[in-house]
Every structure is written in C-alpha cells, then in structure tokens.
C-alpha cells in the first residue's frame, strides 16, 4: 500500500517534470526516473498478483532500459 | 487500487503523447514518444499480458528511440 502511494507520487512528479522541464536534459532525467519507477511497478504487481512470471518482464526491461538513455547521452555528446 | 494505477498510467500515456506532438525539440519529442511506449508496456503488464509487455518494452521503448535518434542525426547533417 505504501509502495503504491510512493509509485503514484513518483509517476505524478516525473510526468510533471517531463512537462515543465525547461531544458532537454531535465526531460531525459525525468524519463530515466520514470523508467525505474515503472520497473518497480512491475515488481510490485508481481508481488501483489503472486505471479512471478511478471518478474521476467521487469528483468528484461531492466536489462534493456539503459540503452535508450545511453543512446541519447551519446547523441548529445558527439552525435551517435 | 489496481484500477487507479491503470488510470494513472493511461493518463501518463496521454500526457507524454501530447508532449511528443507539442514539443519543439526533436530530441525531447522522441524521448517523450519512448516514454509513451514505456507506459503502454506497464499498462499491458497490469492488464495481464506479460509477453506483449516484454516485446513492447524492448522494441517500442528501446529500439524505436534509437532509430529515431539515428534518423534525426542523419537528416540534421543533410539539412546543413
């Protein structure tokens, strides 16, 4: 329950920073934070529903999620 | 409780889709489109389709953002 409330606030403030963020760097940081909040949402739902196949989706997404932020960082540094 | 989380994620899909249309910077718009795909993946998982969520997370949010960045890089070089 407390974890669900924290996830609510995390998604809310993350989307708020994505909408308001003055620079592109703020928006990319907001997307990275929302990625981690989403992985924790998947893990929480696997615990609530007691179906641990859902942890596999969270695991695959946790392995693959850094690639987008890494590509954006490399693009900002010297262009892919 | 779970319905509230699904509604919040659908609101996140709407907000990031609107931001992807409205933002001036191409980089922020493509990252925001990837975020819409990420929220869709979590929504699929909460609605009970973990395999669809896994595919959507790896292709929609990871690969398409990188392909968008590559296309932005190529066309910016061609325009100048």
Backbone of each chain as nested JSON, in Angstrom:
{
  "chains": [
    {"id": "A", "residues": [
      {"number": 1, "name": "UNK", "atoms": {"N": [0.836, -1.212, 0.0], "CA": [0.0, 0.0, 0.0], "C": [0.866, 1.255, 0.0]}},
      {"number": 2, "name": "UNK", "atoms": {"N": [1.821, 1.306, 0.926], "CA": [2.724, 2.465, 0.97], "C": [3.56, 2.534, -0.3]}},
      {"number": 3, "name": "UNK", "atoms": {"N": [3.956, 1.357, -0.821], "CA": [4.73, 1.348, -2.064], "C": [3.885, 1.86, -3.219]}},
      {"number": 4, "name": "UNK", "atoms": {"N": [2.588, 1.531, -3.21], "CA": [1.727, 2.022, -4.29], "C": [1.574, 3.536, -4.214]}},
      {"number": 5, "name": "UNK", "atoms": {"N": [1.478, 4.061, -2.986], "CA": [1.381, 5.528, -2.839], "C": [2.658, 6.196, -3.329]}},
      {"number": 6, "name": "UNK", "atoms": {"N": [3.796, 5.592, -2.997], "CA": [5.072, 6.156, -3.465], "C": [5.17, 6.104, -4.993]}},
      {"number": 7, "name": "UNK", "atoms": {"N": [4.646, 5.01, -5.596], "CA": [4.676, 4.915, -7.051], "C": [3.76, 5.957, -7.68]}},
      {"number": 8, "name": "UNK", "atoms": {"N": [2.592, 6.195, -7.039], "CA": [1.712, 7.266, -7.532], "C": [2.448, 8.598, -7.572]}},
      {"number": 9, "name": "UNK", "atoms": {"N": [3.096, 8.94, -6.434], "CA": [3.778, 10.237, -6.383], "C": [4.953, 10.298, -7.346]}},
      {"number": 10, "name": "UNK", "atoms": {"N": [5.653, 9.149, -7.504], "CA": [6.786, 9.13, -8.418], "C": [6.363, 9.375, -9.853]}},
      {"number": 11, "name": "UNK", "atoms": {"N": [5.277, 8.698, -10.289], "CA": [4.818, 8.901, -11.659], "C": [4.281, 10.316, -11.83]}},
      {"number": 12, "name": "UNK", "atoms": {"N": [3.55, 10.815, -10.829], "CA": [2.99, 12.159, -10.943], "C": [4.057, 13.227, -11.073]}},
      {"number": 13, "name": "UNK", "atoms": {"N": [5.034, 13.207, -10.153], "CA": [6.068, 14.243, -10.215], "C": [6.991, 14.054, -11.41]}},
      {"number": 14, "name": "UNK", "atoms": {"N": [7.194, 12.8, -11.835], "CA": [8.026, 12.565, -13.012], "C": [7.389, 13.129, -14.273]}},
      {"number": 15, "name": "UNK", "atoms": {"N": [6.082, 12.89, -14.444], "CA": [5.388, 13.44, -15.612], "C": [5.343, 14.964, -15.529]}},
      {"number": 16, "name": "UNK", "atoms": {"N": [5.222, 15.493, -14.3], "CA": [5.232, 16.952, -14.127], "C": [6.564, 17.541, -14.556]}},
      {"number": 17, "name": "UNK", "atoms": {"N": [7.656, 16.881, -14.176], "CA": [8.972, 17.391, -14.587], "C": [9.168, 17.236, -16.092]}},
      {"number": 18, "name": "UNK", "atoms": {"N": [8.605, 16.156, -16.653], "CA": [8.701, 15.995, -18.102], "C": [7.936, 17.101, -18.816]}},
      {"number": 19, "name": "UNK", "atoms": {"N": [6.789, 17.5, -18.261], "CA": [6.001, 18.539, -18.93], "C": [6.622, 19.913, -18.731]}},
      {"number": 20, "name": "UNK", "atoms": {"N": [7.146, 20.192, -17.541], "CA": [7.606, 21.549, -17.233], "C": [9.067, 21.794, -17.561]}},
      {"number": 21, "name": "UNK", "atoms": {"N": [9.849, 20.695, -17.674], "CA": [11.298, 20.825, -17.71], "C": [11.812, 21.835, -18.707]}},
      {"number": 22, "name": "UNK", "atoms": {"N": [12.574, 22.816, -18.264], "CA": [12.965, 23.863, -19.206], "C": [13.943, 23.379, -20.269]}},
      {"number": 23, "name": "UNK", "atoms": {"N": [14.848, 22.489, -19.925], "CA": [15.831, 22.04, -20.913], "C": [15.572, 20.586, -21.295]}},
      {"number": 24, "name": "UNK", "atoms": {"N": [16.283, 20.139, -22.327], "CA": [16.14, 18.748, -22.772], "C": [16.719, 17.798, -21.729]}},
      {"number": 25, "name": "UNK", "atoms": {"N": [17.781, 18.242, -21.027], "CA": [18.438, 17.379, -20.045], "C": [17.477, 17.029, -18.905]}},
      {"number": 26, "name": "UNK", "atoms": {"N": [16.648, 18.014, -18.494], "CA": [15.657, 17.741, -17.449], "C": [14.674, 16.681, -17.898]}},
      {"number": 27, "name": "UNK", "atoms": {"N": [14.259, 16.761, -19.159], "CA": [13.267, 15.797, -19.644], "C": [13.876, 14.4, -19.736]}},
      {"number": 28, "name": "UNK", "atoms": {"N": [15.151, 14.319, -20.147], "CA": [15.78, 12.993, -20.236], "C": [15.955, 12.391, -18.847]}},
      {"number": 29, "name": "UNK", "atoms": {"N": [16.313, 13.228, -17.874], "CA": [16.439, 12.721, -16.498], "C": [15.09, 12.268, -15.969]}},
      {"number": 30, "name": "UNK", "atoms": {"N": [14.017, 12.985, -16.335], "CA": [12.674, 12.581, -15.903], "C": [12.286, 11.246, -16.519]}},
      {"number": 31, "name": "UNK", "atoms": {"N": [12.639, 11.039, -17.789], "CA": [12.317, 9.77, -18.443], "C": [13.092, 8.625, -17.797]}},
      {"number": 32, "name": "UNK", "atoms": {"N": [14.35, 8.882, -17.432], "CA": [15.137, 7.841, -16.77], "C": [14.544, 7.479, -15.412]}},
      {"number": 33, "name": "UNK", "atoms": {"N": [14.119, 8.492, -14.652], "CA": [13.496, 8.216, -13.354], "C": [12.187, 7.464, -13.521]}},
      {"number": 34, "name": "UNK", "atoms": {"N": [11.402, 7.833, -14.543], "CA": [10.127, 7.142, -14.774], "C": [10.335, 5.7, -15.217]}},
      {"number": 35, "name": "UNK", "atoms": {"N": [11.455, 5.431, -15.907], "CA": [11.78, 4.049, -16.251], "C": [11.957, 3.207, -14.992]}},
      {"number": 36, "name": "UNK", "atoms": {"N": [12.714, 3.747, -14.026], "CA": [12.973, 2.98, -12.808], "C": [11.685, 2.815, -12.002]}},
      {"number": 37, "name": "UNK", "atoms": {"N": [10.836, 3.86, -11.985], "CA": [9.545, 3.74, -11.297], "C": [8.673, 2.674, -11.966]}},
      {"number": 38, "name": "UNK", "atoms": {"N": [8.767, 2.584, -13.294], "CA": [7.97, 1.574, -13.995], "C": [8.443, 0.162, -13.677]}},
      {"number": 39, "name": "UNK", "atoms": {"N": [9.767, -0.016, -13.574], "CA": [10.287, -1.338, -13.206], "C": [9.83, -1.715, -11.801]}},
      {"number": 40, "name": "UNK", "atoms": {"N": [9.812, -0.741, -10.895], "CA": [9.337, -1.04, -9.54], "C": [7.841, -1.317, -9.547]}},
      {"number": 41, "name": "UNK", "atoms": {"N": [7.088, -0.69, -10.466], "CA": [5.665, -1.004, -10.579], "C": [5.448, -2.449, -11.007]}},
      {"number": 42, "name": "UNK", "atoms": {"N": [6.254, -2.9, -11.985], "CA": [6.156, -4.295, -12.424], "C": [6.481, -5.254, -11.287]}},
      {"number": 43, "name": "UNK", "atoms": {"N": [7.507, -4.939, -10.512], "CA": [7.888, -5.817, -9.407], "C": [6.813, -5.844, -8.335]}},
      {"number": 44, "name": "UNK", "atoms": {"N": [6.213, -4.673, -8.048], "CA": [5.142, -4.628, -7.054], "C": [3.928, -5.409, -7.51]}},
      {"number": 45, "name": "UNK", "atoms": {"N": [3.611, -5.336, -8.804], "CA": [2.447, -6.068, -9.276], "C": [2.704, -7.567, -9.29]}},
      {"number": 46, "name": "UNK", "atoms": {"N": [3.972, -7.968, -9.544], "CA": [4.3, -9.389, -9.441], "C": [4.123, -9.89, -8.014]}},
      {"number": 47, "name": "UNK", "atoms": {"N": [4.419, -9.018, -7.041], "CA": [4.236, -9.412, -5.636], "C": [2.761, -9.464, -5.27]}},
      {"number": 48, "name": "UNK", "atoms": {"N": [1.976, -8.487, -5.758], "CA": [0.563, -8.422, -5.391], "C": [-0.208, -9.577, -6.017]}},
      {"number": 49, "name": "UNK", "atoms": {"N": [0.055, -9.821, -7.334], "CA": [-0.706, -10.85, -8.029], "C": [-0.167, -12.254, -7.767]}},
      {"number": 50, "name": "UNK", "atoms": {"N": [1.019, -12.332, -7.128], "CA": [1.672, -13.608, -6.833], "C": [1.869, -14.442, -8.092]}},
      {"number": 51, "name": "UNK", "atoms": {"N": [2.207, -13.766, -9.176], "CA": [2.555, -14.498, -10.396], "C": [3.935, -14.022, -10.798]}},
      {"number": 52, "name": "UNK", "atoms": {"N": [4.918, -14.887, -10.589], "CA": [6.294, -14.417, -10.689], "C": [6.816, -14.441, -12.118]}},
      {"number": 53, "name": "UNK", "atoms": {"N": [5.94, -14.813, -13.092], "CA": [6.319, -14.649, -14.491], "C": [6.44, -13.169, -14.819]}},
      {"number": 54, "name": "UNK", "atoms": {"N": [5.742, -12.311, -14.046], "CA": [5.808, -10.874, -14.302], "C": [7.18, -10.312, -13.971]}},
      {"number": 55, "name": "UNK", "atoms": {"N": [7.915, -10.994, -13.106], "CA": [9.27, -10.525, -12.798], "C": [10.191, -10.669, -14.0]}},
      {"number": 56, "name": "UNK", "atoms": {"N": [9.866, -11.606, -14.914], "CA": [10.695, -11.762, -16.108], "C": [10.595, -10.541, -17.003]}},
      {"number": 57, "name": "UNK", "atoms": {"N": [9.361, -10.007, -17.131], "CA": [9.19, -8.788, -17.929], "C": [9.965, -7.639, -17.301]}},
      {"number": 58, "name": "UNK", "atoms": {"N": [9.897, -7.533, -15.961], "CA": [10.641, -6.472, -15.273], "C": [12.139, -6.654, -15.465]}},
      {"number": 59, "name": "UNK", "atoms": {"N": [12.585, -7.906, -15.483], "CA": [14.016, -8.191, -15.651], "C": [14.484, -7.812, -17.044]}},
      {"number": 60, "name": "UNK", "atoms": {"N": [13.698, -8.199, -18.068], "CA": [14.059, -7.848, -19.44], "C": [14.079, -6.344, -19.613]}},
      {"number": 61, "name": "UNK", "atoms": {"N": [13.093, -5.663, -19.028], "CA": [13.069, -4.226, -19.175], "C": [14.204, -3.558, -18.417]}},
      {"number": 62, "name": "UNK", "atoms": {"N": [14.57, -4.121, -17.268], "CA": [15.702, -3.571, -16.525], "C": [17.019, -3.749, -17.259]}},
      {"number": 63, "name": "UNK", "atoms": {"N": [17.141, -4.863, -18.003], "CA": [18.366, -5.061, -18.779], "C": [18.401, -4.103, -19.965]}},
      {"number": 64, "name": "UNK", "atoms": {"N": [17.249, -3.905, -20.612], "CA": [17.24, -3.136, -21.852], "C": [17.036, -1.641, -21.662]}},
      {"number": 65, "name": "UNK", "atoms": {"N": [16.628, -1.205, -20.466], "CA": [16.14, 0.17, -20.345], "C": [17.256, 1.202, -20.408]}},
      {"number": 66, "name": "UNK", "atoms": {"N": [18.487, 0.8, -20.096], "CA": [19.54, 1.801, -20.094], "C": [19.974, 2.166, -21.504]}},
      {"number": 67, "name": "UNK", "atoms": {"N": [19.564, 1.367, -22.499], "CA": [20.062, 1.588, -23.86], "C": [19.575, 2.907, -24.441]}},
      {"number": 68, "name": "UNK", "atoms": {"N": [18.309, 3.266, -24.155], "CA": [17.763, 4.489, -24.738], "C": [18.475, 5.71, -24.155]}},
      {"number": 69, "name": "UNK", "atoms": {"N": [18.658, 5.719, -22.837], "CA": [19.323, 6.852, -22.2], "C": [20.782, 6.925, -22.636]}},
      {"number": 70, "name": "UNK", "atoms": {"N": [21.386, 5.749, -22.826], "CA": [22.787, 5.718, -23.287], "C": [22.893, 6.284, -24.699]}},
      {"number": 71, "name": "UNK", "atoms": {"N": [21.921, 5.928, -25.567], "CA": [21.95, 6.456, -26.934], "C": [21.742, 7.961, -26.942]}},
      {"number": 72, "name": "UNK", "atoms": {"N": [20.836, 8.455, -26.084], "CA": [20.6, 9.901, -26.021], "C": [21.84, 10.627, -25.516]}},
      {"number": 73, "name": "UNK", "atoms": {"N": [22.507, 10.062, -24.52], "CA": [23.711, 10.692, -23.974], "C": [24.821, 10.727, -25.02]}},
      {"number": 74, "name": "UNK", "atoms": {"N": [24.942, 9.639, -25.765], "CA": [25.969, 9.619, -26.81], "C": [25.64, 10.594, -27.932]}},
      {"number": 75, "name": "UNK", "atoms": {"N": [24.34, 10.733, -28.23], "CA": [23.907, 11.701, -29.236], "C": [24.222, 13.126, -28.792]}},
      {"number": 76, "name": "UNK", "atoms": {"N": [23.995, 13.422, -27.506], "CA": [24.277, 14.773, -27.02], "C": [25.776, 15.033, -26.965]}},
      {"number": 77, "name": "UNK", "atoms": {"N": [26.547, 13.997, -26.751], "CA": [27.986, 14.203, -26.598], "C": [28.66, 14.49, -27.934]}},
      {"number": 78, "name": "UNK", "atoms": {"N": [28.506, 13.526, -28.883], "CA": [29.159, 13.787, -30.161], "C": [28.414, 13.176, -31.345]}},
      {"number": 79, "name": "UNK", "atoms": {"N": [27.128, 12.928, -31.179], "CA": [26.325, 12.594, -32.337], "C": [26.4, 11.16, -32.791]}},
      {"number": 80, "name": "UNK", "atoms": {"N": [25.934, 10.248, -31.974], "CA": [25.655, 8.839, -32.277], "C": [26.79, 8.158, -33.044]}}
    ]},
    {"id": "B", "residues": [
      {"number": 1, "name": "UNK", "atoms": {"N": [-7.779, 0.041, -6.485], "CA": [-6.346, 0.273, -6.287], "C": [-5.581, 0.029, -7.583]}},
      {"number": 2, "name": "UNK", "atoms": {"N": [-5.75, -1.191, -8.106], "CA": [-5.09, -1.52, -9.374], "C": [-5.689, -0.717, -10.523]}},
      {"number": 3, "name": "UNK", "atoms": {"N": [-7.024, -0.516, -10.451], "CA": [-7.675, 0.288, -11.493], "C": [-7.158, 1.717, -11.469]}},
      {"number": 4, "name": "UNK", "atoms": {"N": [-6.902, 2.23, -10.262], "CA": [-6.385, 3.594, -10.138], "C": [-5.0, 3.704, -10.776]}},
      {"number": 5, "name": "UNK", "atoms": {"N": [-4.19, 2.657, -10.574], "CA": [-2.844, 2.669, -11.171], "C": [-2.928, 2.59, -12.694]}},
      {"number": 6, "name": "UNK", "atoms": {"N": [-3.884, 1.78, -13.206], "CA": [-4.054, 1.696, -14.667], "C": [-4.518, 3.033, -15.219]}},
      {"number": 7, "name": "UNK", "atoms": {"N": [-5.448, 3.71, -14.486], "CA": [-5.898, 5.022, -14.946], "C": [-4.767, 6.032, -14.943]}},
      {"number": 8, "name": "UNK", "atoms": {"N": [-3.915, 5.972, -13.913], "CA": [-2.773, 6.906, -13.85], "C": [-1.809, 6.657, -15.008]}},
      {"number": 9, "name": "UNK", "atoms": {"N": [-1.579, 5.379, -15.33], "CA": [-0.68, 5.07, -16.445], "C": [-1.28, 5.503, -17.78]}},
      {"number": 10, "name": "UNK", "atoms": {"N": [-2.624, 5.371, -17.906], "CA": [-3.247, 5.836, -19.152], "C": [-3.159, 7.352, -19.255]}},
      {"number": 11, "name": "UNK", "atoms": {"N": [-3.292, 8.054, -18.115], "CA": [-3.074, 9.496, -18.138], "C": [-1.651, 9.85, -18.511]}},
      {"number": 12, "name": "UNK", "atoms": {"N": [-0.702, 9.02, -18.062], "CA": [0.699, 9.242, -18.436], "C": [0.918, 9.026, -19.916]}},
      {"number": 13, "name": "UNK", "atoms": {"N": [0.233, 8.024, -20.514], "CA": [0.341, 7.804, -21.957], "C": [-0.194, 9.016, -22.713]}},
      {"number": 14, "name": "UNK", "atoms": {"N": [-1.347, 9.543, -22.245], "CA": [-1.933, 10.712, -22.906], "C": [-1.018, 11.928, -22.796]}},
      {"number": 15, "name": "UNK", "atoms": {"N": [-0.465, 12.156, -21.591], "CA": [0.368, 13.335, -21.377], "C": [1.641, 13.268, -22.205]}},
      {"number": 16, "name": "UNK", "atoms": {"N": [2.282, 12.088, -22.228], "CA": [3.535, 12.016, -22.985], "C": [3.278, 12.012, -24.492]}},
      {"number": 17, "name": "UNK", "atoms": {"N": [2.129, 11.5, -24.927], "CA": [1.799, 11.595, -26.34], "C": [1.551, 13.022, -26.777]}},
      {"number": 18, "name": "UNK", "atoms": {"N": [0.816, 13.788, -25.927], "CA": [0.612, 15.207, -26.227], "C": [1.924, 15.968, -26.241]}},
      {"number": 19, "name": "UNK", "atoms": {"N": [2.822, 15.637, -25.288], "CA": [4.126, 16.303, -25.254], "C": [4.946, 15.956, -26.486]}},
      {"number": 20, "name": "UNK", "atoms": {"N": [4.846, 14.696, -26.939], "CA": [5.604, 14.304, -28.133], "C": [5.126, 15.07, -29.359]}},
      {"number": 21, "name": "UNK", "atoms": {"N": [3.833, 15.433, -29.383], "CA": [3.351, 16.221, -30.514], "C": [3.745, 17.684, -30.357]}},
      {"number": 22, "name": "UNK", "atoms": {"N": [3.658, 18.212, -29.123], "CA": [3.757, 19.647, -28.93], "C": [5.179, 20.17, -28.763]}},
      {"number": 23, "name": "UNK", "atoms": {"N": [6.127, 19.333, -28.343], "CA": [7.45, 19.854, -28.02], "C": [8.184, 20.313, -29.267]}},
      {"number": 24, "name": "UNK", "atoms": {"N": [8.968, 21.385, -29.101], "CA": [9.682, 21.932, -30.254], "C": [10.949, 21.133, -30.555]}},
      {"number": 25, "name": "UNK", "atoms": {"N": [11.662, 20.713, -29.513], "CA": [12.917, 19.989, -29.713], "C": [12.644, 18.567, -30.19]}},
      {"number": 26, "name": "UNK", "atoms": {"N": [13.301, 18.155, -31.24], "CA": [13.075, 16.817, -31.784], "C": [13.56, 15.738, -30.842]}},
      {"number": 27, "name": "UNK", "atoms": {"N": [14.675, 16.02, -30.147], "CA": [15.226, 15.039, -29.211], "C": [14.262, 14.78, -28.059]}},
      {"number": 28, "name": "UNK", "atoms": {"N": [13.721, 15.869, -27.475], "CA": [12.768, 15.7, -26.373], "C": [11.492, 15.032, -26.853]}},
      {"number": 29, "name": "UNK", "atoms": {"N": [11.08, 15.315, -28.08], "CA": [9.861, 14.7, -28.596], "C": [10.035, 13.198, -28.793]}},
      {"number": 30, "name": "UNK", "atoms": {"N": [11.213, 12.769, -29.294], "CA": [11.405, 11.334, -29.494], "C": [11.537, 10.6, -28.171]}},
      {"number": 31, "name": "UNK", "atoms": {"N": [12.177, 11.245, -27.178], "CA": [12.272, 10.626, -25.85], "C": [10.892, 10.522, -25.219]}},
      {"number": 32, "name": "UNK", "atoms": {"N": [10.055, 11.535, -25.439], "CA": [8.709, 11.501, -24.887], "C": [7.85, 10.421, -25.562]}},
      {"number": 33, "name": "UNK", "atoms": {"N": [8.061, 10.181, -26.84], "CA": [7.354, 9.095, -27.515], "C": [7.783, 7.737, -26.958]}},
      {"number": 34, "name": "UNK", "atoms": {"N": [9.081, 7.612, -26.64], "CA": [9.544, 6.389, -25.989], "C": [8.927, 6.197, -24.627]}},
      {"number": 35, "name": "UNK", "atoms": {"N": [8.69, 7.309, -23.925], "CA": [8.048, 7.211, -22.608], "C": [6.599, 6.761, -22.734]}},
      {"number": 36, "name": "UNK", "atoms": {"N": [5.9, 7.202, -23.771], "CA": [4.525, 6.738, -24.0], "C": [4.503, 5.227, -24.217]}},
      {"number": 37, "name": "UNK", "atoms": {"N": [5.503, 4.73, -24.964], "CA": [5.585, 3.297, -25.199], "C": [5.901, 2.532, -23.914]}},
      {"number": 38, "name": "UNK", "atoms": {"N": [6.732, 3.149, -23.055], "CA": [7.059, 2.522, -21.772], "C": [5.828, 2.395, -20.883]}},
      {"number": 39, "name": "UNK", "atoms": {"N": [5.027, 3.461, -20.802], "CA": [3.796, 3.407, -20.011], "C": [2.823, 2.386, -20.588]}},
      {"number": 40, "name": "UNK", "atoms": {"N": [2.769, 2.285, -21.917], "CA": [1.909, 1.275, -22.538], "C": [2.352, -0.124, -22.156]}},
      {"number": 41, "name": "UNK", "atoms": {"N": [3.691, -0.331, -22.061], "CA": [4.189, -1.653, -21.68], "C": [3.774, -2.004, -20.254]}},
      {"number": 42, "name": "UNK", "atoms": {"N": [3.888, -1.035, -19.333], "CA": [3.479, -1.31, -17.949], "C": [1.97, -1.549, -17.878]}},
      {"number": 43, "name": "UNK", "atoms": {"N": [1.219, -0.833, -18.714], "CA": [-0.231, -1.0, -18.746], "C": [-0.605, -2.392, -19.25]}},
      {"number": 44, "name": "UNK", "atoms": {"N": [0.102, -2.887, -20.271], "CA": [-0.125, -4.257, -20.753], "C": [0.142, -5.258, -19.649]}},
      {"number": 45, "name": "UNK", "atoms": {"N": [1.215, -5.02, -18.882], "CA": [1.546, -5.97, -17.822], "C": [0.485, -5.967, -16.735]}},
      {"number": 46, "name": "UNK", "atoms": {"N": [-0.024, -4.781, -16.382], "CA": [-1.05, -4.716, -15.343], "C": [-2.362, -5.31, -15.824]}},
      {"number": 47, "name": "UNK", "atoms": {"N": [-2.606, -5.296, -17.125], "CA": [-3.836, -5.894, -17.641], "C": [-3.674, -7.374, -17.917]}},
      {"number": 48, "name": "UNK", "atoms": {"N": [-2.475, -7.95, -17.644], "CA": [-2.348, -9.392, -17.686], "C": [-1.758, -9.973, -18.947]}},
      {"number": 49, "name": "UNK", "atoms": {"N": [-0.869, -9.235, -19.632], "CA": [-0.222, -9.785, -20.822], "C": [1.273, -9.558, -20.736]}},
      {"number": 50, "name": "UNK", "atoms": {"N": [1.986, -10.38, -20.001], "CA": [3.42, -10.098, -19.797], "C": [4.277, -10.288, -21.037]}},
      {"number": 51, "name": "UNK", "atoms": {"N": [3.872, -11.162, -21.97], "CA": [4.698, -11.346, -23.168], "C": [4.594, -10.141, -24.092]}},
      {"number": 52, "name": "UNK", "atoms": {"N": [3.367, -9.599, -24.213], "CA": [3.189, -8.377, -25.003], "C": [3.955, -7.225, -24.365]}},
      {"number": 53, "name": "UNK", "atoms": {"N": [3.946, -7.176, -23.037], "CA": [4.665, -6.112, -22.336], "C": [6.165, -6.217, -22.572]}},
      {"number": 54, "name": "UNK", "atoms": {"N": [6.674, -7.457, -22.595], "CA": [8.117, -7.637, -22.815], "C": [8.518, -7.189, -24.215]}},
      {"number": 55, "name": "UNK", "atoms": {"N": [7.701, -7.567, -25.225], "CA": [8.004, -7.161, -26.592], "C": [7.89, -5.652, -26.772]}},
      {"number": 56, "name": "UNK", "atoms": {"N": [6.857, -5.07, -26.183], "CA": [6.658, -3.634, -26.309], "C": [7.783, -2.861, -25.638]}},
      {"number": 57, "name": "UNK", "atoms": {"N": [8.251, -3.364, -24.492], "CA": [9.321, -2.664, -23.779], "C": [10.621, -2.72, -24.562]}},
      {"number": 58, "name": "UNK", "atoms": {"N": [10.914, -3.891, -25.167], "CA": [12.208, -3.989, -25.846], "C": [12.193, -3.294, -27.194]}},
      {"number": 59, "name": "UNK", "atoms": {"N": [11.11, -3.425, -27.954], "CA": [11.078, -2.846, -29.295], "C": [10.595, -1.407, -29.26]}},
      {"number": 60, "name": "UNK", "atoms": {"N": [9.437, -1.182, -28.643], "CA": [8.84, 0.143, -28.716], "C": [9.634, 1.197, -27.986]}},
      {"number": 61, "name": "UNK", "atoms": {"N": [10.114, 0.841, -26.792], "CA": [10.768, 1.875, -25.998], "C": [12.276, 1.907, -26.204]}},
      {"number": 62, "name": "UNK", "atoms": {"N": [12.88, 0.756, -26.521], "CA": [14.326, 0.765, -26.684], "C": [14.762, 1.023, -28.109]}},
      {"number": 63, "name": "UNK", "atoms": {"N": [14.257, 0.181, -29.017], "CA": [14.779, 0.211, -30.384], "C": [14.292, 1.417, -31.164]}},
      {"number": 64, "name": "UNK", "atoms": {"N": [13.005, 1.785, -30.985], "CA": [12.458, 2.866, -31.811], "C": [13.061, 4.21, -31.426]}},
      {"number": 65, "name": "UNK", "atoms": {"N": [13.389, 4.397, -30.124], "CA": [14.032, 5.65, -29.724], "C": [15.404, 5.781, -30.369]}},
      {"number": 66, "name": "UNK", "atoms": {"N": [16.144, 4.668, -30.418], "CA": [17.476, 4.698, -31.015], "C": [17.377, 4.96, -32.521]}},
      {"number": 67, "name": "UNK", "atoms": {"N": [16.366, 4.348, -33.173], "CA": [16.2, 4.564, -34.611], "C": [15.783, 6.004, -34.889]}},
      {"number": 68, "name": "UNK", "atoms": {"N": [14.936, 6.575, -34.014], "CA": [14.564, 7.982, -34.175], "C": [15.783, 8.887, -34.032]}},
      {"number": 69, "name": "UNK", "atoms": {"N": [16.637, 8.588, -33.052], "CA": [17.838, 9.409, -32.856], "C": [18.76, 9.323, -34.069]}},
      {"number": 70, "name": "UNK", "atoms": {"N": [18.89, 8.128, -34.598], "CA": [19.738, 7.933, -35.774], "C": [19.191, 8.729, -36.959]}},
      {"number": 71, "name": "UNK", "atoms": {"N": [17.844, 8.701, -37.119], "CA": [17.233, 9.434, -38.235], "C": [17.377, 10.939, -38.053]}},
      {"number": 72, "name": "UNK", "atoms": {"N": [17.222, 11.426, -36.811], "CA": [17.388, 12.861, -36.554], "C": [18.82, 13.286, -36.862]}},
      {"number": 73, "name": "UNK", "atoms": {"N": [19.768, 12.441, -36.468], "CA": [21.175, 12.761, -36.72], "C": [21.465, 12.821, -38.219]}},
      {"number": 74, "name": "UNK", "atoms": {"N": [20.951, 11.831, -38.965], "CA": [21.197, 11.794, -40.4], "C": [20.571, 12.998, -41.099]}},
      {"number": 75, "name": "UNK", "atoms": {"N": [19.317, 13.31, -40.788], "CA": [18.644, 14.398, -41.502], "C": [19.186, 15.762, -41.101]}},
      {"number": 76, "name": "UNK", "atoms": {"N": [19.672, 15.91, -39.858], "CA": [20.259, 17.193, -39.487], "C": [21.538, 17.431, -40.278]}},
      {"number": 77, "name": "UNK", "atoms": {"N": [22.337, 16.384, -40.51], "CA": [23.538, 16.555, -41.306], "C": [23.194, 16.866, -42.762]}},
      {"number": 78, "name": "UNK", "atoms": {"N": [22.094, 16.289, -43.256], "CA": [21.751, 16.522, -44.657], "C": [21.212, 17.934, -44.861]}},
      {"number": 79, "name": "UNK", "atoms": {"N": [20.547, 18.495, -43.833], "CA": [19.944, 19.808, -43.998], "C": [20.989, 20.906, -43.999]}},
      {"number": 80, "name": "UNK", "atoms": {"N": [22.077, 20.701, -43.273], "CA": [23.054, 21.785, -43.152], "C": [24.048, 21.831, -44.31]}}
    ]}
  ]
}
